Amino acid sequence: MATRQRPPASLLNALRLLVLCLLIELLGFAFSGGYSVGSIGGVVVGTLCVYGLLRLMYRGVPWARLVLAGVIGIGLISSLLTFSSAYRQHPGATVIDLIATMIGLIALALLFSAESNRWFEM
């Protein structure tokens, strides 16, 4: 692969927003109070997977943004389907999750902007 230039601003801003989402989601998990070995392990594995996808996108790997788009899409559907019941059980964590989902959608728009598309086509 040829030497790449610096990633475009739209991609860098999307990656920053996605890191913010990851931190917000971790905060939401902290508020949920649902701590078990399995849930903590799932959060650790999920965090590492998303971090790996972010690194791959920084390097210009096209499939990484598609996988992350799928993850964000699943998160949006899950948030919408479970909002009322989740809000009754853990209002703080649910609102935090909704905020992270909205930020993730903004990042997704940046990931598929014309500038970012050129980066992934190189």
Order of alpha helices (4+ residues) and beta strands (2+ residues): alpha-alpha-alpha-alpha-alpha
